[in-house]
Amino acid sequence: MRKTFLLAGILFIQQSMAQQKMTPELLWQLGRVSGETVTDDGTVLFGVSRYNMQENKSERNLWAIPATGGAARQLTTSPGAESVVQLLPGGRILYAYKGQLWEMDKDGANAKQRTEIEGGMQNVRISPDGAHILFSKEVKLEKVSGADFYPDLPKSSVQIYTHLNYRHWDTWEDGNYNHVFYATWDAASGKIGEPVDIMKDEKFDCPQMPFGGGEDFIWSPDGKQIIYVTKKKHGKAYAISTNTDIYRYTLATGKTENLSEGMMGYDVAPAFSTDGKRMLWLSMERDGFEADKNDIIEYDLATGKRNNLTAKWDGTVSAARYSADGSRIWFLAVAKGTEQLFELSGTTVRQLTKGQHDLNGFVGQHGNTMIVTRTDMNHAAELYAVDLKSGAVKQLSDVNNDINSSLQQSKVEERWVKTTDGQQMLVWVIYPPGFDASKKYPTLLYCQGGPQSAVSQFYSYRWNFQLMAAQGYIVVAPNRRGMPGHGVKWNADISKDWGGQPIRDYLSAIDDVSKEPYVDKARLGAVGASYGGYSVFMLAGVHQNRFRSFIAHDGLFDLRSWYGTTEELWFANWDLGAYFNKADAKTYDQYNPSNFVNNWNTPIMIVQGGIDFRVGIEQGLQAYQAAQLKGLKSKLVYFPEENHWVLGAQNAITWQREFFGWLKETL
């Protein structure tokens, strides 16, 4: 009798835990998993970042887990963030921490600092032969501040510019450039020789700004050459071009050569085959088109011949690497609303994995297993092992199992909708936990940014569908025109047509789903950021009373003033054109949200970052002021220290409380 009572009690507790729904606070308790590498003995090294809400900062530690599965063990516990640099003989691990090199046993024991370099180093790599160290750091090459020009006025805060690009993403140009350095390295003593700047006096960046990292420069397998990525353009030429190139620097001669000469778009992510005879990189064909088809280029180091291996494949590549034996290439790409692993043999492409998930990051290969990170709309990233023969996907890490096991999951449904021009469009529909088709639910149309980024099985810590559904909303997330995964043409069709077919696609999606009896048509909302924010502003002027509430985050409200203040002008020129060119007048007349404010009649909340230079502060302020002057119920949520995203932990919780508070108030 007592045992029966105890079992019943345990069952009750388990059922109670399973009734928990995702909240903003729970979302920010999740560990953020990212891969590092796989050792020769089959140990997967990875990092886990966790946020301390009270201190408003994160800490990242290193972990290890067998590639075949098993218990994970924590290797580091120091405050800050560690990243693996190289695996050393005997299984020891060389890692970077606070700008210096450290070394530890493979179980995390006996950690000791190896370098004491003034100012520290970034993106450190040791050459394969162990003789040299490679790293990046900033160098001052231009005068910008008042003190630079006038040393007798050290407190002058003026900034003086004579060319574009004077600011980027969230940072004003200060005359510093990222450069690549190498130096001799004594592994025994940790001593580093005099560093050599391989980009000396060049006003170019490597790693690329604003998001480049260690992937932008690598050693050749013999340690005699450095391959790096940069865009050798300056001023206005830099601001209007995407033409990065792949450069090879030879240590013995000090000479640099351009391996992608004549290739006019982005050329990035170089990687060598194991034997060092071939190299691949990702390439876009057209200068100025940042969302062009991404192909895999293979370069023969003996002949200098380049070959586009995916030219005839109707898709765009996210990441690529050689197989361990060099016989084929593995790559990741979006396919119909999911991101999958593909095999490339010669020029033949085969999709290896399937399923309602995103495989969104390589960690490393061990035998016939590829370790990747995986997400879906109900689960944050964890490590998974892919069988390279069968395509079967097996979970390795369970960093967030304690929270996931206590949560009710949302049903995610694939739906195909006919668009106004007769095409079939994939729409993801995410239902609240415990969904009951006999009830009616308020419903959100999610408008994706980019504009050419995928609505796949991603897991966001801000635009989180699991969190939205858990608050009782059905979420409708269309793969409208402009998204990868549905062929090159579908991806490209949004350019110069921002307010045309993509907006009609959004309306087709919400109209189709609204036919269902469980959708409360009197409580529809539209939400989105960046191009998604633009879409919300545009819908506010053309929705014909479909929606009851809007939320626009860092959206483009007035295209003329946006063109005059945004920084990556190659994007503006390609997707919209210049407002002073007659050929682009249609964009600035028919597709400009500010031209439709007379039709605004719906409550709207506007979110704006204060250091967002992609979509400047004037966009959010103009939209809010227009809504206020129209007498509409409206709210401005302004984050003075956030950029195009919301990165601060407490700011993110505030964002979500305001987001759901507004919806509760208006829907």
N, C-alpha and C positions, 0 to 999 in steps of 0.2 A: 504493500500500500504506500509506504513511504517512498519507495523507488518510483512508483507510478506518479506520485505527486511531484517528485523532483524532475522527472522527465517532462512532465507537463509544464512545469515552471520554466525549464530551459527552452522548450518549444515556444512558449509565450514570449520570452525575451527575444528569441531569434525572429519571431514574427514581428515584434514591435520594432526591432532594429531595421527590418526590411521595409518598414513603412516610412523610413526617413526619405525626405526629398532634398535635392540639391539646393543649397543656399549660397549667397555670395561668400559668406564666411567659410563654408566647407570647401568651396572652389579654391580658395586661397590657402587652404591647408594641404592641398595636394602637392606631392613631391613632383618636381619637373625633371623628367628623365631625359638625358642626352648621352649618346654613345661616344666612346673615345677610340678604342682599338681592340683587336683580338690578339692575344699572345700565341706563340708557336705551340704552346702546350694546351691551347684551347680554353684559355681564361678570357672572358669578356670584361674589359674595363669600361666603366661608365660613370657619369656624374649625376648627382641628384641635388637640385637646388630647392631650398625651402625658404619661405618668407616668414620673418618675424614681424607680425603686424604692429606690435607695440613700438619696436625700434624702426619700423618702416624701411627695412632692408632685407637682403637675402644672403644666404650662405650656401656655397656649393662644395660638396665633398665627393671624393672618389670612392667607388665601390667596385667589387669584383664578383663575377658569377661564372660557373662553368658553362661553356657553349652547349653542352649536352643537357643542361638543366640542373637544378639543385638550389641550395641555399646561397643567398647573396651575403657577402661580408663587407663591412665598411672599412676602408683603408685609411681615411684621413678624417680628422675632427677639428682642424684649425679654423677659426673664423676667417671668412674671406672666400676665395675660390681657387681651386687647384685644377690644372689640366695636364694630361700626359704629354710629354715631349718625345720620349723614346724608351724602348725596352732595352735593357742592358744585359750583358752576359751574366749568367747565374740567376736570371729572373728578376734582378733588381729593376726598379722603375725610376726613370728620370722624369721629373715633373716641374712645371712652372707654378710659382706661388709668389704673389706680390712683386712681380717683375724680376725675380731671381730663380735660379735653378736649384732644385732640391733632389735628393735621392733617397729611396726607401726600399726595404725588402718587399717581395711580392705580396707579403701578408700585411704590409703597412707598418711593420716594425722598423726600428733603427733609422728613422728619418733624420737627415742632416742637410744643412744648407751647403751648396757647392760654389755659389758665386756671390760676389758683392760688387755689382756693377752700379756705379753712380747713375741715378735716374732710372735704373731698371731697364728691362728689355721686354719687347712684345713679340708674340708669334714666333717663339724660339723653335729652331730645328737643328739637330746635329747631323752632319754629313754621314752618309752610309759608311764611309771608311773611318769615321770617328775623329778625323783630323781637324775639322772646322765646325764652327757654329754659325748659324744663319738667324737673323732676327730683324725686326723693324723698329724704327723710332722716328720721332719728328725732328726735322731740321728747319731752322729759320732761314728763309730765302728772300722775303719781301718785307718792305716797310709798310705798316698799316696804321699803327697807333700814333697818337700825337707824340708820345715819348720816343718812338722810332725816328720820327722826322726831326723832333726838337728835343734833344737830350736835356736841355736846360729847363724843360717843362715836364718833369716826370709825373705830375699829377693830372696832366691833360688826358681826358677820356675820349677824345675825338677819334673816329676811324675814317680813313681817307682812302677812296678807291678810284681807280681810273679805268677799270675793266670789269666785265663779268668774269667769273662767277663770284659775287661778293658774299654770298651766304649759301648754305646747303643744308637741307633737312631741318636741323634745329641749331645750327652753329654758324656764327659769322666768321668769315675768313680772317685769319690773324697773321698770315704770312708764313705759317708753318706748313710743311709738306711731309707726308709719310715717305720714308725712304728705306731701302733694303740694304743691310750691312752684313758682311761676313768677317770672320776673324779666325785665327788659329785657336785650337781648343786642346788643352791638356786635360784629359779625362781623369788622370790620377790626382792632379793638384787642384783642378777646377779653374786654373788660370786661363785667361783669354787674352790673345794678342791684340795689337792695335787694330781696331775695326776699319774696314774698307767700305766706303759708300759707293755701291755700284751704280748709283744714279746721280753722282756728284753734280751739284749745281743745277740739276734739272728741276723745273717747276711743275712736276707731275707727282701723282700719288701712287704708291704701292705699299700697303694694301689700298684698294680703291675706296674712295669716299662715296657714301657714308657708311656702307655696311660690309666692306671687304675685310678679310681676316687672313689667317695663315694659309688658306687655300690659294691665295693669290701668288705665292712663291714657293717653289719646291727645289730640292736637289735632284740632279740626275743620279741614276743608280750607282755610277762610279765615283760620285762626289767631286767631279771635275768641272761641272757646269751648274749654273743656277737658272731656272726657268721662272720668269715672272710676268705678271699681267699689269699693264698700265695703259692709260690713254694719254698719248704724248701730244696733247693739245693744251692750250692755255688761253685764258680770257674768254672772249665771246665764242671762239672756236670750240672751247671745252663745253660751254653751256648749251650749244646747239647740236652736239654730236654724241653718238654712242660708240664711236669707233675705238674700242680697246683692242690691243694686240698682244700676242704672245712673244716675249723676247727671251733670247738665250744669251747669257753672259758666261764667258769662258775665263776661269780663274787664271790660267797660265798666261793668257795674252791680254786680259783686261778688255777684250773686245765684246761688243753687243751686236746681235743681229736680230732682225724681225722675222719670225717664222711664219707670221700670218700676213705678210705684206700683200696689199691688194684686197684683203678681205675687209669689208667696210662696216660691218656691224659689231656687236659684242662678240669678243673671243675671250673665253674665260675657262677656269677650272681645268688646268692642265694636269695630266696624269701619265706616268710611264708604265709600259709593260714590264714584267719582272726581269726580262732579259735586257732591258734598256735599249732595244732596237727600234721600238715604236713608241709613239706618244699620241694621246688623244686629247682633245679639248672640245668644249661646247661652243657653237658658233651660230650667230644670227647673220643673215645675209645683208640686210638693208640698214644703212646708217640712219639714225634718228628714230627707228622703230624698236622701242625697248621690249615689246611683247611679240616680236617676230618669231617665226618657227625656229626652235632651237635644235640644231643638228649636231651629230657627232662627227667630228673631223679626225681622221687618223693621219699621222705624219710619220713617214719613214725617215729615220735619222741618217741612213746611209745615202739615200738618193735625194732627199729633200722633197719627195713627192707628197702631195696632200690629196686625200680622198674623202669625199662626203659619203659616209656609210649609211645615212638615213635620208638621203635626198628624196627617195621615192616613197618613203613612209609618211602617211598622212597624220602626223602627230607632232608633239613638241616634247623634248627631253628635259627632265628636271635635274638629273644627276647621272653620272656614268663612271664605271671603273672596269679595268681589265679583270678577267678571271685569274685565279692564282696561277694557272698554267699558261696564261696568255693566249689560249685558243679561241676565246670569245670575249664579248663585252656584256656586262650586266648594266642595265640602266633602269631608272625610275621615270614614270610618266603618268600623267592623268589620263584616265580612260573612262568616259561616260560617268563622271561624277565620283570616281574613286581613283586613288593613286596606286599603281601596281608595279611589280617587278617584271622586266622584259629581258629576254635573251637576244643578243645580236651575234649571229654567226655569219661572217662575210658581210653581205648586205641583207640577209634574211632576218626578219624580226619575228619573234615568237613571244606572246604574252604568257608568262610563267605562272602568275598567281591570279586568283579571282576572289571576289568576296566584297562585302560591304565594309570596307576599311580603306585607310590610307597607309601605305608603306612609304614613309617620308624621310628616311635618312639611312645611308649605309654606315655600318660600324666596322665590319670586316668579314672576311671569309675564313672558314675553318673546315677543311676537307670539302665535303659536298653540302655544306651548310653556309648560308649567308645570314649574318646577324644584321637586323634592321630595327628601326623604331617604327611603331605602329600606333595609329589612333583610329577612333571612330567617334561618332557624335555623342556617345555615352561614356567614352573612356579617354583619359589623357594618355600621353605617350608612355609606352612601356617597351622593353626589349623583346623581340620575337626572333625565332630561328626559322628560316625558309629552307626547305629541302630543295636543292637545286636540280633534282631529277623529277620529283613529283609536283613541286610547287606547294606542298603542304606547309602551313604556317602554324608554328607552335610557340606559345607564350613562354618566355624565360623569366623575366623579372615580374614582381608583384608589389612594387613599391606602394601602390595606392589600394591594395586589396582590402585593407581595413575599412576604408571609406566606401569603396565600390560595392563591397558585399552587403553593406547596410542600406544601400540606396535602391529605391524603385527606379527601374530603367524606363526610358521612353521608347515607344515603338517608332522606328524610322522606316518610312514607306517610299518606295520609288514609284513615281507617277509620271506618265507621259501625256503631255498636253499639246493640242494642235494650236499653232500660232496663227496670227492673222494673215501670214503669207503662205500658209499651208505646210509649214515644217512641223516636225515632232520635237518637242522640247522636254528634257528631263526636269522634273520638279521633285525636290525632296520635301516630304511632309513629315514633320516631327510632332508626335502626339503627347499630351500630358500623361504622366504615370497614372495607371489605373483608368485609362481612357474608357468612357462609356458612350457608345454610339447613340444611345437614346437621349443623351443630354446635348445641350448647345454650349459651345465654347467660343470665347473671344479669340480672334485669329490675327496673327502678325505676318505681314509680307516682309521678308528680309531682303534687302537690297545690297548686293555685294559691291565692294570697292574694287580697285584695281586700275582701270576697269576690266583688264584682261587677266584676272586671277580666278582660280577655280572655286566653285562651291562643291567641294568634295567631302570626304568623311574626315574633315579636319576637326580639331578640338581647340577652341580659342578660350583664353582666360578673360575675355571681355564679351565678344559676340558669341556667347555660349548657348547653343540650342538646347542642351540638356537643362541648363539653368532656366531658360525662358519657358520651356515646356513644364518644368517643375512648378512654376508659379501659376499654372492653369491655362496656358496659351497653346493653341495649335500654331506651329511655325511653318510657313510656306517659303521654301528657299529655291527659287528657279535657277536653272542653268541657262540664263538668257543669253542673247547674242553677245559675243565678245569673250566667252570663256573657253579655255583649252579643254581637250578631251572629247571634242565632237568634230574633229577635223580642222584643218588649217583655215579654211574659208570661214567657218562659223566663228572662230577665234578672231579673225581679222575684220569681220563685218561691222564692228562697232565704231571703228575709226571714222571720223567725220560724220557720224550718225548718232551721236550720244542721245539726243532727245527724240529719235525716231523709232526704229524697230525695237531697240532694247526696252524702251518704255512701254511699247505695245506688248512686248513679251511679258513684262511684269503684270500688266492688266489682264492678259490672257490667263496667266497662272492663277491670280487671285479670283478671277471670275469663274474659272473651271472648278477650283476647290470649293468655292462658295456655293456651288450647286448641292453640296452634301448637306443633309439635314442637320448634322451635328455642328455646322458652322453657323455662328450667330452673325448674320449679315449686317446687323445693326451695330456690331462691335468689331470693326476691322481697323487695324492700325498698319502703318508702314514705317519701317525703321531702317537706318543704314548709315555708313560712314564713308567719307571720301567720295568716290563716284557714287557710292550708295547714298551719301548725304545729298549729292547733286540730284540723284533720282528722286529722293523724298521731296526736295524743293520743286522739282519738275512735276511730280505727281500732284503736289499741292495745288498746282495751277490747272491741271487737266483731268483730275480724277472723277469729276462729275458726281460728287457726293458719295462715292464708294466708301471712303475712309472717315473714321471718327477722330483719329489722332495720328500725329506724326512725331517722329524723333529723327533729327538730322545732326550727325556728328562730323565736324570738320568737312562740311560739304561745300561744293562750289555753287555760290548763289548768283554772282554776277560775273560772266565770263570775261568781260573786257577788263575789269579791275583785277581779276585773277591772273590773266595773261601778263598784266603789268607788274605783278609782284611775285609770281612763282619762280623757282630757281632752275629746275631741269627743263629748259626751253625746248630740248629735242622732243620731249613728250608732248608739250603744248603744240608745237608746230606740226607734229605728225597727226595727232588725234583731233585737233580742232582747227589748226591754222591760226594766222595772226589776224587780229580784229581790224587792222588797217589795210588788209588785202581784200580787194573786191571779190576775189574768187571764194573767199571764206565767209562772205556776208551771211549766208544761210545759217551757219552755226551760231553766229552772234545775234541773229534775229529770231529764228524759229526754235532754236534749242537753248536759249538763254533763260534760266528760271526767273530772273528778275523782271523779264518782260511780261510775266504772267501773274504778277502779284495782285492785280485787280481781281483775279478769280479766287484768291485765297479766302477760305471761309471756315477753316478747321483749326482747332487747337494744335499748337506746335511747340516742341521743346528743341532748343538749339544748343549744342555742345561745341565748345571751341577751345583749342589749345593755344596758349599764349606764345609758345615758341615753335609753332607749326609754320615752317617756311614753304612747305609744299602747297598748302592751302592756307593762305595768310589770315590773320586775325580779322581783317576787314570783311571777309566773307561772312563769318558768323555774326558780326556786329551789324552788318547791313541787313541781314535776314531778320534778326531779332527786332531791329528798329522798324523795319517794314511791318512786321506782324503787330507790334505795339501800336503803330500809327494807324493800322487798319482796325484797331480795337479788338483784335483776336486774343483769346486766352493764350498766353505764351510765356515761356521761361527761358532764360539764358543761364547755362551752367558753364562757367568759365574756369579753366585750369591754367593759371598763369605760368606754371613751370612745366607743363606737359607739351610734347610735340604733336605729331600727327597721330600718335598713340597715347594711351594712358599707362605709364609704366610704374609709377609709385604705388605701393601696396595700399596705403590708406586712401589715396586718390581713386584707386580702382574700386574699392568698396563703396566709396562715396558715389562714384559713377553708377554703380549697379543699384544702389538705393534710390538715387534720383531717377534712374531709368524705370524701375518697377513702380516707384511712387507715382511718376507721371502717368504711366499706363493705368494704374489702379484708379487714379483720379479722373482720367478722361475716357477710359473704356468701360 
